Amino acid sequence: MNKNNKMTNKPKFNSYWIYGLISIFFISTYFIGGDSSGSTSKNINISSFERFLNKGEIKEVTVVNKNIAQVTLNRDALNSPDHKNANSTNFLGQKNINGPHYIFEIGNLELFQNKLELAESKGIQFNYNFRTIENKWFDVLIGFLPLIILIGLWIFFMKRMSGGAGSGGGSQIFNIGKSKAKLFDEKTDVKTTFKDVAGLEGAKEEVQEIVDFLKTPTKYTKLGGKIPKGAILVGLPGTGKTLLAKAVAGEAKVPFFSLSGSDFVEMFVGVGASRVRDLFKQAKEKSPAIIFIDEIDAIGRARGKSNMTGGNDERENTLNQLLTEMDGFGTNTNVIVIAATNRADVLDKALMRAGRFDRQIYIDLPDVRERKEIFAVHLKPIKTAKNLDTDFLSKQTPGFSGADIANVCNEAALIAARKLKKSVNKQDFLDAVDRIVGGLEKKNKIITESEKKTIAFHEAGHATVSWMLEHAAPLVKVTIVPRGRSLGAAWYLPEERQIVKPEQILDDMCAALGGRAAEKVIFNSISTGALSDLEKVTKQAREMVTVYGLNEKIGNLTYYDSSGQNDYSFTKPYSDVTAQIIDKEISNIIETQYQRAIKLLKKHKSKLIELAGFLLDKEVIFKEDLIRIYGERPFNIKKS
């Protein structure tokens, strides 16, 4: 153990050390190869030199390389106060007695030599000579300097492209075939645990069992069982698939490799397969281990869907390598693969078979009880009012995923902060739901009085029809204040159903057509404001006829392929005659519900006008206002 610590404490090699040594070599070569005797000499100009020369203070003049003159003073001059700085100490603390004491550039050599000869002719005693100093090593290095610079730049850029000294740099040129997986182990600080995953009880049980497989494998293998090789998490976006994987990383006491399906994809041929091999090689070296591949549909799509070449072939090669690693010759059963996707219908059948992904864990949208648990988790860091009812919040958010609920909590906190509140209350959460579902209010949007009146009757028509139909969703709130792209909006609280009956779908369609029906009843004309309603009812009618087999003329047939393996791009799964019948039946269903909505609104026309007038006045109405105008819903009275 101590040896390992000593090894890890050793300083890592750094390429900049080499650059430093080369620089020191250049400097030392310059000074060692040259003459460093003048290192303490003082610079003077030629006029000062002539003054010293005429005074007879100079002992010797040495001309170096025909351009620099080194001047040595005699002993009498050194003792003079005028030259006290010439007798300074060098870096070793020794006094410069022997010289040279001054240096200067001579300029023109011939003129300088004439001055020296003139001084001699005047009887001034001094010596002068010429000397050439050569630095052969330095000259050689200067000659090779451009080549050295090019090599240095090449090394620098290659190291940058290879990701330097870091490990696992899979996107760089030299490590391009390396896996980009991030490793989590017991030493890594992963705080997410199963306690942080609210709801998803069934999924948590299955995932916890996988973790237990790796912790205590003998518990299962002693009875002859085999550890599953893989599990795939399937569910809608935002339902908590990746969060569940994070909890596995936090709970497992084994190495956990995490990456995305797109991390295998690269523009170079063979890179994806190479990364798959490297990933499983690392996992096997650290086995038992878990590999988590998020959004596996990026590489796991069904093969043979098209004859395209290029990138499609590269993706298929990556998938083939993944299939081989998961269940092929020489595979290691101590590596479990967990994957997540919201598009399981496009995955290859070979990938989904037993022996590769033995378990498919479906993660649905949370029900009302699970939404309450999710709210409890996300409300912990938020300063909420003491009387906040999480049961109420969970009932007001049907169809919301875990990510949606997290967004509601965050948006409510932002709204409360914008209003300078000290805590987040119930109304802030309701405003947050409205903001997420309908969009931001646009009170400054310019709308004419006639348009506003049309919008009011349109929304009042929705509210009236839904109030009078037993299976339609009960109203919560209606507004004619523009939100997002819509000019008006109505909020309903749909019943959470596992199966839907035909009468429930028809009531829902009739309520959706109530807006256009109200325009027809009141104004005897219709507008383009019903586009989203028409989209919704057309889709519902088509599903009734072609998917769920709820039409008498078509019968108990479905043209829907849940596996996603059939390709109907060029051919339809029914004849042209059947297509005409389908179109006619879809139209009949929609028109029947439209006439039904008109009939209902004509029956309650006076109440419709009263409701629309109240909406024009207040701009927002609630369930209580409908009870005041229409009374309790008719079927509720019958049940009581």
C-alpha positions as CSV (number, residue, x, y, z in Angstrom):
1,M,0.0,0.0,0.0
2,N,2.8,2.4,0.9
3,K,4.7,1.5,-2.3
4,N,1.6,2.4,-4.3
5,N,1.3,5.8,-2.6
6,K,5.0,6.5,-3.2
7,M,4.5,5.7,-6.9
8,T,1.5,8.0,-7.2
9,N,3.3,10.8,-5.4
10,K,6.1,10.9,-7.9
11,P,6.1,14.0,-10.1
12,K,4.7,13.5,-13.6
13,F,6.9,14.0,-16.6
14,N,6.2,17.3,-18.3
15,S,7.4,18.1,-21.9
16,Y,8.1,21.7,-20.8
17,W,11.1,20.4,-18.9
18,I,12.7,19.6,-22.3
19,Y,12.1,23.1,-23.5
20,G,13.7,24.5,-20.4
21,L,16.8,22.3,-20.8
22,I,17.2,23.4,-24.4
23,S,17.0,27.0,-23.4
24,I,19.6,26.6,-20.7
25,F,21.8,24.8,-23.3
26,F,21.6,27.7,-25.7
27,I,22.4,30.3,-23.0
28,S,25.4,28.3,-21.6
29,T,26.7,27.7,-25.1
30,Y,26.7,31.4,-25.8
31,F,28.5,32.4,-22.7
32,I,30.9,29.4,-22.5
33,G,31.8,29.6,-26.2
34,G,32.2,33.3,-26.1
35,D,34.4,35.6,-24.0
36,S,32.7,36.5,-20.8
37,S,35.6,38.5,-19.4
38,G,33.8,41.7,-20.2
39,S,30.7,40.8,-18.2
40,T,31.5,43.5,-15.6
41,S,32.8,46.2,-18.1
42,K,31.1,49.5,-18.2
43,N,29.8,51.0,-21.5
44,I,31.2,54.3,-22.5
45,N,31.2,56.4,-25.7
46,I,34.1,57.2,-27.9
47,S,34.5,60.8,-26.7
48,S,35.0,59.5,-23.1
49,F,37.6,57.1,-24.4
50,E,39.5,59.9,-26.2
51,R,39.5,61.9,-23.0
52,F,40.9,59.0,-21.0
53,L,43.5,58.3,-23.7
54,N,44.7,61.9,-23.8
55,K,45.1,61.9,-20.0
56,G,47.3,58.8,-20.2
57,E,44.9,56.7,-18.1
58,I,44.7,53.8,-20.5
59,K,46.9,50.8,-20.2
60,E,45.6,48.6,-23.1
61,V,43.0,48.7,-25.9
62,T,41.8,45.4,-27.4
63,V,39.7,45.5,-30.6
64,V,37.4,42.4,-30.6
65,N,35.9,41.2,-33.9
66,K,36.7,44.6,-35.5
67,N,33.7,46.4,-33.8
68,I,34.1,46.3,-30.0
69,A,36.9,48.0,-28.1
70,Q,37.8,46.7,-24.6
71,V,39.6,49.3,-22.5
72,T,41.9,48.4,-19.5
73,L,43.0,51.3,-17.2
74,N,46.4,51.6,-15.5
75,R,46.7,51.4,-11.7
76,D,46.9,55.1,-11.2
77,A,43.6,55.7,-13.0
78,L,41.9,52.9,-11.1
79,N,42.7,54.7,-7.8
80,S,41.1,57.9,-9.2
81,P,37.6,58.9,-8.0
82,D,36.6,59.4,-11.7
83,H,36.9,55.6,-12.3
84,K,35.5,54.2,-9.0
85,N,32.6,52.5,-10.9
86,A,35.1,50.8,-13.2
87,N,36.5,48.8,-10.2
88,S,33.1,47.1,-9.4
89,T,32.7,43.5,-8.4
90,N,31.5,40.7,-10.6
91,F,28.8,38.1,-9.8
92,L,31.3,36.1,-7.7
93,G,32.1,39.1,-5.5
94,Q,35.6,39.6,-7.0
95,K,36.9,43.1,-8.0
96,N,37.7,43.7,-11.6
97,I,41.4,44.9,-11.3
98,N,42.9,43.3,-14.4
99,G,40.2,44.6,-16.8
100,P,38.9,45.2,-19.2
101,H,37.1,48.1,-17.5
102,Y,35.3,49.8,-20.3
103,I,33.8,48.7,-23.6
104,F,32.4,50.7,-26.5
105,E,31.6,50.3,-30.2
106,I,34.4,51.7,-32.4
107,G,32.3,52.5,-35.5
108,N,34.7,52.8,-38.5
109,L,37.8,50.6,-37.8
110,E,40.2,52.6,-40.0
111,L,39.3,55.9,-38.4
112,F,39.7,54.4,-34.9
113,Q,43.1,52.9,-35.8
114,N,44.2,56.4,-37.0
115,K,43.2,57.9,-33.6
116,L,45.3,55.3,-31.8
117,E,48.4,55.9,-34.0
118,L,48.0,59.7,-33.5
119,A,48.0,59.2,-29.7
120,E,51.2,57.1,-30.0
121,S,52.8,59.8,-32.0
122,K,52.1,62.2,-29.2
123,G,54.1,60.0,-26.8
124,I,51.1,58.5,-24.9
125,Q,52.1,55.1,-23.6
126,F,49.6,52.3,-24.1
127,N,49.2,49.0,-25.9
128,Y,46.6,48.0,-28.5
129,N,45.9,44.8,-30.4
130,F,43.2,43.1,-32.4
131,R,41.5,39.8,-31.5
132,T,38.8,37.6,-33.2
133,I,36.5,35.5,-30.9
134,E,34.6,32.6,-32.5
135,N,31.7,30.6,-31.0
136,K,31.5,27.6,-33.3
137,W,28.8,25.7,-31.4
138,F,26.6,28.7,-31.2
139,D,27.0,29.4,-35.0
140,V,26.1,25.8,-35.7
141,L,23.0,26.0,-33.5
142,I,22.0,29.3,-35.1
143,G,22.2,27.5,-38.5
144,F,19.9,24.8,-37.3
145,L,17.6,27.2,-35.5
146,P,14.8,27.3,-38.2
147,L,14.7,23.5,-38.3
148,I,14.6,23.3,-34.4
149,I,11.7,25.8,-34.4
150,L,9.8,23.7,-37.0
151,I,10.3,20.5,-35.0
152,G,9.2,22.2,-31.8
153,L,6.0,23.5,-33.4
154,W,5.3,20.1,-34.8
155,I,5.7,18.5,-31.4
156,F,3.5,21.2,-29.8
157,F,0.6,20.7,-32.2
158,M,0.8,16.9,-32.2
159,K,0.6,16.9,-28.4
160,R,-2.4,19.3,-28.5
161,M,-4.1,17.1,-31.0
162,S,-3.4,14.0,-28.9
163,G,-4.9,15.5,-25.8
164,G,-1.6,16.1,-24.0
165,A,-0.8,13.8,-21.1
166,G,-4.5,13.2,-20.2
167,S,-6.0,9.8,-20.5
168,G,-9.2,8.8,-22.3
169,G,-9.1,11.7,-24.7
170,G,-11.1,9.8,-27.3
171,S,-11.9,12.8,-29.5
172,Q,-8.3,13.6,-30.3
173,I,-6.3,12.4,-33.3
174,F,-4.1,9.8,-31.5
175,N,-6.7,8.7,-29.0
176,I,-9.6,8.7,-31.5
177,G,-10.3,5.0,-31.0
178,K,-10.3,5.2,-27.3
179,S,-13.5,5.1,-25.3
180,K,-14.9,8.4,-24.0
181,A,-16.7,6.7,-21.1
182,K,-16.5,8.5,-17.7
183,L,-15.6,6.1,-14.9
184,F,-17.3,6.3,-11.5
185,D,-16.1,4.1,-8.7
186,E,-16.2,4.0,-4.9
187,K,-13.6,6.8,-4.8
188,T,-15.8,9.1,-6.9
189,D,-18.1,11.4,-5.2
190,V,-21.5,10.4,-6.6
191,K,-24.2,11.7,-4.3
192,T,-27.3,10.4,-6.1
193,T,-28.8,7.3,-4.6
194,F,-32.1,5.4,-4.9
195,K,-33.5,7.6,-2.1
196,D,-33.3,10.6,-4.5
197,V,-35.4,8.8,-7.1
198,A,-39.0,9.3,-6.2
199,G,-41.6,7.0,-7.6
200,L,-40.5,4.4,-10.2
201,E,-40.8,1.7,-7.5
202,G,-41.0,-1.2,-10.0
203,A,-38.0,0.1,-12.0
204,K,-36.0,0.7,-8.8
205,E,-36.6,-2.9,-7.7
206,E,-35.2,-4.3,-10.9
207,V,-32.2,-2.0,-11.0
208,Q,-31.5,-2.6,-7.4
209,E,-31.5,-6.3,-8.1
210,I,-28.9,-5.8,-10.9
211,V,-26.6,-4.0,-8.5
212,D,-27.1,-6.8,-6.0
213,F,-26.1,-9.3,-8.7
214,L,-22.6,-7.7,-8.9
215,K,-22.3,-7.2,-5.1
216,T,-23.1,-10.8,-4.1
217,P,-23.0,-12.9,-7.3
218,T,-22.7,-16.2,-5.4
219,K,-26.2,-15.7,-3.9
220,Y,-27.6,-16.3,-7.4
221,T,-25.0,-18.5,-9.1
222,K,-24.9,-21.2,-6.4
223,L,-28.4,-22.2,-7.5
224,G,-27.3,-22.4,-11.1
225,G,-28.6,-19.0,-12.2
226,K,-26.7,-16.6,-14.5
227,I,-26.2,-12.9,-13.9
228,P,-28.2,-10.9,-16.6
229,K,-26.0,-9.3,-19.2
230,G,-28.0,-6.2,-19.8
231,A,-31.1,-4.2,-18.9
232,I,-32.6,-1.4,-21.0
233,L,-34.6,1.4,-19.6
234,V,-37.5,2.4,-21.9
235,G,-39.8,5.4,-21.3
236,L,-40.9,8.9,-22.4
237,P,-38.4,11.8,-22.1
238,G,-38.1,13.2,-18.6
239,T,-39.4,10.1,-16.8
240,G,-36.1,9.6,-14.9
241,K,-34.1,7.0,-16.9
242,T,-30.8,8.8,-16.6
243,L,-31.5,9.8,-13.0
244,L,-32.0,6.1,-12.2
245,A,-28.7,5.3,-13.8
246,K,-27.0,8.0,-11.7
247,A,-28.5,6.3,-8.6
248,V,-27.0,3.0,-9.8
249,A,-23.6,4.7,-10.0
250,G,-24.1,6.1,-6.5
251,E,-25.3,2.8,-5.0
252,A,-23.0,0.3,-6.8
253,K,-19.7,-0.5,-5.1
254,V,-18.3,-1.6,-8.5
255,P,-16.8,0.5,-11.4
256,F,-19.5,2.3,-13.4
257,F,-18.7,3.5,-16.9
258,S,-21.1,6.2,-18.2
259,L,-21.4,7.5,-21.8
260,S,-23.9,8.4,-24.5
261,G,-24.7,6.5,-27.7
262,S,-23.5,9.5,-29.7
263,D,-20.0,9.2,-28.2
264,F,-19.4,6.2,-30.5
265,V,-20.2,8.1,-33.6
266,E,-17.3,9.8,-35.4
267,M,-16.6,10.9,-39.0
268,F,-13.7,8.4,-39.3
269,V,-14.3,4.9,-40.4
270,G,-13.9,2.2,-37.8
271,V,-13.8,4.6,-34.8
272,G,-17.1,3.5,-33.3
273,A,-16.2,-0.2,-33.3
274,S,-12.8,0.6,-31.9
275,R,-14.4,2.6,-29.0
276,V,-16.8,-0.2,-28.2
277,R,-13.8,-2.7,-28.0
278,D,-11.9,-0.3,-25.8
279,L,-14.9,0.3,-23.5
280,F,-15.5,-3.4,-22.9
281,K,-11.7,-4.0,-22.5
282,Q,-11.6,-1.4,-19.7
283,A,-14.8,-2.8,-18.1
284,K,-13.4,-6.3,-18.2
285,E,-10.2,-5.2,-16.6
286,K,-12.1,-3.7,-13.7
287,S,-14.9,-6.4,-13.6
288,P,-17.3,-6.8,-12.0
289,A,-18.5,-3.5,-13.6
290,I,-21.5,-1.7,-15.0
291,I,-21.6,0.1,-18.4
292,F,-24.4,2.7,-18.9
293,I,-25.1,3.8,-22.4
294,D,-27.6,6.7,-22.6
295,E,-29.6,7.3,-25.8
296,I,-28.5,4.0,-27.2
297,D,-30.8,4.5,-30.3
298,A,-28.0,6.6,-31.7
299,I,-26.1,3.4,-32.6
300,G,-28.7,0.7,-32.0
301,R,-31.2,1.4,-34.8
302,A,-32.4,-1.5,-36.8
303,R,-30.1,-2.6,-39.6
304,G,-31.2,-3.0,-43.2
305,K,-33.8,-0.2,-43.1
306,S,-32.2,1.5,-46.1
307,N,-29.4,0.8,-48.7
308,M,-27.5,4.0,-47.9
309,T,-23.8,3.7,-47.6
310,G,-21.1,5.8,-45.7
311,G,-22.1,6.9,-42.3
312,N,-24.9,4.3,-42.1
313,D,-22.4,1.5,-42.7
314,E,-20.2,2.9,-39.9
315,R,-23.1,3.0,-37.5
316,E,-23.9,-0.6,-38.4
317,N,-20.3,-1.6,-37.8
318,T,-20.5,-0.1,-34.4
319,L,-23.7,-1.9,-33.6
320,N,-22.2,-5.2,-34.8
321,Q,-19.3,-4.8,-32.5
322,L,-21.6,-4.0,-29.6
323,L,-23.6,-7.1,-30.3
324,T,-20.4,-9.2,-30.3
325,E,-19.1,-7.7,-27.1
326,M,-22.4,-8.2,-25.2
327,D,-22.9,-11.8,-26.3
328,G,-20.4,-13.4,-28.5
329,F,-17.3,-15.6,-28.2
330,G,-15.1,-14.7,-25.2
331,T,-17.6,-12.3,-23.6
332,N,-17.3,-11.7,-19.8
333,T,-20.4,-12.3,-17.7
334,N,-19.1,-10.0,-15.0
335,V,-19.9,-6.9,-17.1
336,I,-23.5,-5.7,-17.1
337,V,-24.8,-3.2,-19.7
338,I,-27.6,-0.8,-18.8
339,A,-29.0,1.3,-21.6
340,A,-31.7,4.0,-21.8
341,T,-33.8,5.2,-24.7
342,N,-37.2,6.7,-25.4
343,R,-37.3,5.1,-28.9
344,A,-37.3,1.4,-28.2
345,D,-39.4,0.8,-31.4
346,V,-36.4,1.7,-33.7
347,L,-33.8,-0.6,-32.0
348,D,-32.5,-3.7,-33.7
349,K,-34.1,-7.0,-32.8
350,A,-30.7,-8.6,-32.3
351,L,-29.8,-6.0,-29.7
352,M,-33.1,-6.5,-27.8
353,R,-33.0,-10.3,-27.6
354,A,-32.4,-12.3,-24.4
355,G,-28.8,-12.8,-23.7
356,R,-28.0,-9.2,-24.5
357,F,-30.6,-7.1,-23.0
358,D,-32.3,-9.7,-20.8
359,R,-34.6,-7.2,-19.1
360,Q,-36.6,-4.4,-20.5
361,I,-37.6,-2.0,-17.7
362,Y,-40.5,0.3,-18.7
363,I,-40.7,3.6,-17.0
364,D,-44.1,5.3,-17.4
365,L,-45.3,8.7,-16.6
366,P,-45.8,9.0,-12.8
367,D,-49.3,8.6,-11.4
368,V,-50.8,10.9,-8.8
369,R,-49.1,9.1,-5.8
370,E,-45.7,9.1,-7.5
371,R,-46.0,12.8,-8.5
372,K,-46.5,13.6,-4.8
373,E,-43.2,11.8,-4.0
374,I,-41.5,13.6,-6.8
375,F,-42.8,17.0,-5.6
376,A,-41.5,16.1,-2.1
377,V,-37.9,15.6,-3.5
378,H,-37.9,18.8,-5.6
379,L,-39.4,20.9,-2.9
380,K,-36.6,20.2,-0.4
381,P,-34.3,23.1,-1.5
382,I,-37.2,25.5,-2.0
383,K,-38.6,27.8,0.8
384,T,-42.3,27.0,0.6
385,A,-45.3,28.2,2.6
386,K,-46.1,26.1,5.6
387,N,-49.6,25.3,4.4
388,L,-48.6,24.1,0.9
389,D,-50.5,21.0,0.0
390,T,-48.5,18.6,-2.2
391,D,-51.6,16.4,-2.7
392,F,-53.2,19.4,-4.5
393,L,-50.1,20.0,-6.6
394,S,-49.9,16.3,-7.7
395,K,-53.6,16.4,-8.7
396,Q,-53.1,19.6,-10.8
397,T,-50.2,18.1,-12.8
398,P,-51.7,15.0,-14.7
399,G,-49.4,13.7,-17.4
400,F,-46.4,15.6,-16.1
401,S,-43.0,13.8,-16.1
402,G,-40.4,14.0,-13.3
403,A,-38.5,16.6,-15.4
404,D,-41.8,18.6,-15.9
405,I,-42.4,18.6,-12.1
406,A,-38.8,19.8,-11.5
407,N,-39.4,22.6,-14.0
408,V,-42.7,23.5,-12.2
409,C,-40.9,23.8,-8.8
410,N,-38.1,25.9,-10.3
411,E,-40.5,28.2,-12.2
412,A,-42.6,28.7,-9.1
413,A,-39.6,29.8,-7.1
414,L,-38.6,32.2,-9.9
415,I,-42.2,33.6,-10.0
416,A,-42.2,34.1,-6.2
417,A,-38.7,35.8,-6.3
418,R,-40.0,38.1,-9.1
419,K,-42.8,39.2,-6.8
420,L,-40.4,39.7,-3.9
421,K,-42.0,37.0,-1.7
422,K,-40.3,35.4,1.2
423,S,-41.7,31.9,0.4
424,V,-43.3,30.1,-2.5
425,N,-47.1,29.5,-2.1
426,K,-49.9,27.6,-3.8
427,Q,-50.7,30.4,-6.3
428,D,-47.0,30.5,-7.4
429,F,-47.2,26.9,-8.3
430,L,-50.5,27.3,-10.2
431,D,-49.0,30.2,-12.1
432,A,-45.9,28.1,-12.9
433,V,-48.2,25.3,-14.3
434,D,-50.0,27.8,-16.4
435,R,-46.7,29.3,-17.6
436,I,-45.4,25.8,-18.6
437,V,-48.6,24.5,-20.2
438,G,-49.8,27.6,-21.9
439,G,-46.8,29.9,-22.2
440,L,-46.1,33.4,-21.1
441,E,-49.0,35.8,-20.8
442,K,-49.0,38.5,-23.5
443,K,-51.3,41.2,-22.1
444,N,-49.9,43.8,-24.4
445,K,-50.8,41.9,-27.6
446,I,-53.0,44.0,-29.8
447,I,-56.4,42.4,-30.4
448,T,-59.5,44.1,-31.8
449,E,-62.8,44.0,-30.0
450,S,-64.4,41.7,-32.6
451,E,-61.5,39.3,-32.3
452,K,-61.7,39.4,-28.5
453,K,-65.4,38.6,-28.6
454,T,-64.8,35.7,-31.0
455,I,-62.1,34.3,-28.7
456,A,-64.5,34.7,-25.6
457,F,-67.3,32.7,-27.3
458,H,-64.8,30.1,-28.6
459,E,-63.4,29.4,-25.1
460,A,-66.9,29.6,-23.5
461,G,-68.0,27.0,-26.1
462,H,-65.3,24.6,-24.9
463,A,-66.2,25.2,-21.3
464,T,-69.9,24.7,-21.9
465,V,-69.7,21.5,-23.9
466,S,-67.1,19.9,-21.6
467,W,-69.4,20.8,-18.6
468,M,-72.4,19.0,-20.2
469,L,-70.6,15.8,-21.2
470,E,-70.0,13.0,-18.7
471,H,-66.7,11.7,-20.0
472,A,-65.2,15.1,-20.9
473,A,-62.4,16.4,-18.7
474,P,-63.7,18.8,-16.0
475,L,-62.8,22.5,-16.4
476,V,-60.3,24.2,-14.1
477,K,-59.7,27.6,-15.7
478,V,-60.5,29.5,-18.9
479,T,-58.7,32.7,-20.0
480,I,-58.9,35.0,-23.1
481,V,-55.5,36.6,-22.2
482,P,-53.1,35.5,-25.0
483,R,-50.5,33.0,-23.9
484,G,-47.6,31.7,-26.1
485,R,-48.9,31.3,-29.6
486,S,-52.6,30.9,-28.6
487,L,-55.1,33.8,-28.2
488,G,-57.0,32.0,-25.5
489,A,-56.6,28.9,-23.4
490,A,-58.7,26.5,-21.3
491,W,-57.3,24.2,-18.6
492,Y,-58.9,20.9,-17.8
493,L,-58.2,18.2,-15.3
494,P,-58.3,14.9,-17.3
495,E,-59.1,11.7,-15.5
496,E,-56.0,9.4,-15.4
497,R,-57.1,6.2,-17.4
498,Q,-55.2,3.1,-18.3
499,I,-57.7,2.2,-21.0
500,V,-60.1,4.4,-22.9
501,K,-63.6,3.5,-24.2
502,P,-65.1,4.9,-27.4
503,E,-67.7,7.1,-25.6
504,Q,-64.8,8.7,-23.7
505,I,-63.0,9.5,-26.9
506,L,-66.1,10.9,-28.6
507,D,-67.0,13.1,-25.6
508,D,-63.4,14.5,-25.6
509,M,-63.7,15.2,-29.4
510,C,-67.1,16.9,-29.0
511,A,-65.6,19.2,-26.2
512,A,-62.7,20.0,-28.5
513,L,-65.1,21.0,-31.3
514,G,-67.2,23.1,-28.9
515,G,-65.1,26.2,-29.7
516,R,-65.8,26.2,-33.4
517,A,-69.4,25.1,-32.7
518,A,-69.9,28.2,-30.5
519,E,-68.7,30.5,-33.3
520,K,-71.2,28.8,-35.7
521,V,-74.1,29.2,-33.2
522,I,-73.4,32.8,-32.2
523,F,-71.9,34.4,-35.3
524,N,-73.1,31.9,-38.0
525,S,-69.5,31.8,-39.3
526,I,-66.3,30.1,-38.3
527,S,-62.6,31.2,-38.1
528,T,-59.1,29.8,-38.2
529,G,-58.8,29.8,-34.4
530,A,-59.8,26.1,-34.2
531,L,-56.6,24.8,-35.8
532,S,-55.2,23.1,-32.7
533,D,-58.7,21.6,-32.0
534,L,-59.0,20.2,-35.5
535,E,-55.5,18.7,-35.3
536,K,-56.4,17.0,-32.0
537,V,-59.8,15.6,-33.2
538,T,-58.4,14.4,-36.6
539,K,-55.7,12.5,-34.8
540,Q,-58.2,10.9,-32.4
541,A,-60.6,10.0,-35.2
542,R,-57.8,8.4,-37.3
543,E,-56.6,6.4,-34.3
544,M,-60.1,5.2,-33.6
545,V,-60.4,3.9,-37.2
546,T,-56.8,2.7,-38.0
547,V,-55.2,1.9,-34.7
548,Y,-57.6,0.8,-32.0
549,G,-60.2,-1.0,-34.2
550,L,-63.1,1.1,-32.8
551,N,-65.0,1.6,-36.1
552,E,-67.7,-0.8,-37.2
553,K,-67.1,-0.5,-41.0
554,I,-63.3,-1.1,-40.8
555,G,-63.8,-3.7,-38.0
556,N,-61.4,-5.2,-35.6
557,L,-58.3,-4.3,-37.6
558,T,-55.2,-2.2,-36.8
559,Y,-52.7,-0.8,-39.2
560,Y,-50.3,0.3,-36.5
561,D,-47.0,-1.5,-36.0
562,S,-45.7,-1.1,-32.5
563,S,-42.4,-2.8,-33.2
564,G,-41.5,-0.1,-35.8
565,Q,-39.9,-2.8,-38.0
566,N,-42.3,-2.5,-41.0
567,D,-41.6,0.3,-43.5
568,Y,-44.7,1.9,-45.0
569,S,-42.8,4.7,-46.7
570,F,-43.8,3.7,-50.2
571,T,-46.8,1.4,-49.7
572,K,-49.8,1.5,-47.4
573,P,-50.9,-1.6,-45.5
574,Y,-54.4,-1.3,-47.0
575,S,-55.9,-1.0,-50.4
576,D,-57.2,2.2,-52.1
577,V,-60.8,1.1,-51.5
578,T,-60.1,0.7,-47.8
579,A,-58.3,4.1,-47.8
580,Q,-61.5,5.8,-49.1
581,I,-63.5,4.1,-46.4
582,I,-61.1,5.2,-43.7
583,D,-61.2,8.8,-45.0
584,K,-65.0,8.7,-45.0
585,E,-65.3,7.2,-41.5
586,I,-62.9,9.7,-40.0
587,S,-64.9,12.6,-41.6
588,N,-68.2,11.1,-40.4
589,I,-66.9,10.7,-36.8
590,I,-65.7,14.4,-36.7
591,E,-68.8,15.8,-38.3
592,T,-71.1,13.8,-36.0
593,Q,-69.4,15.2,-32.9
594,Y,-69.4,18.7,-34.4
595,Q,-73.2,18.6,-34.9
596,R,-73.6,17.2,-31.4
597,A,-71.7,20.2,-30.0
598,I,-73.8,22.6,-32.0
599,K,-77.0,21.0,-30.7
600,L,-75.8,21.2,-27.1
601,L,-74.8,24.9,-27.4
602,K,-78.1,25.8,-29.0
603,K,-79.9,24.2,-26.1
604,H,-77.8,26.3,-23.6
605,K,-77.4,29.4,-25.8
606,S,-78.5,31.9,-23.2
607,K,-76.1,30.5,-20.6
608,L,-73.4,30.5,-23.2
609,I,-73.9,34.2,-23.9
610,E,-73.9,34.9,-20.1
611,L,-70.6,32.9,-19.7
612,A,-68.9,34.7,-22.6
613,G,-70.0,38.1,-21.3
614,F,-68.5,37.3,-17.9
615,L,-65.3,36.1,-19.6
616,L,-65.1,39.3,-21.6
617,D,-65.5,41.3,-18.4
618,K,-63.1,39.3,-16.1
619,E,-60.8,37.8,-18.8
620,V,-60.4,34.7,-16.6
621,I,-63.1,32.3,-15.2
622,F,-62.8,29.3,-12.9
623,K,-64.8,26.2,-12.1
624,E,-66.8,28.0,-9.5
625,D,-68.2,30.4,-12.2
626,L,-69.5,27.6,-14.3
627,I,-71.2,26.1,-11.2
628,R,-72.9,29.5,-10.6
629,I,-74.1,29.8,-14.2
630,Y,-74.9,26.2,-15.1
631,G,-75.2,24.5,-11.7
632,E,-73.7,21.2,-11.0
633,R,-72.9,18.9,-13.9
634,P,-76.0,16.9,-14.9
635,F,-74.5,13.4,-14.5
636,N,-73.1,14.3,-11.1
637,I,-76.6,15.1,-9.9
638,K,-77.9,11.8,-11.3
639,K,-75.1,9.8,-9.5
640,S,-75.9,11.5,-6.2
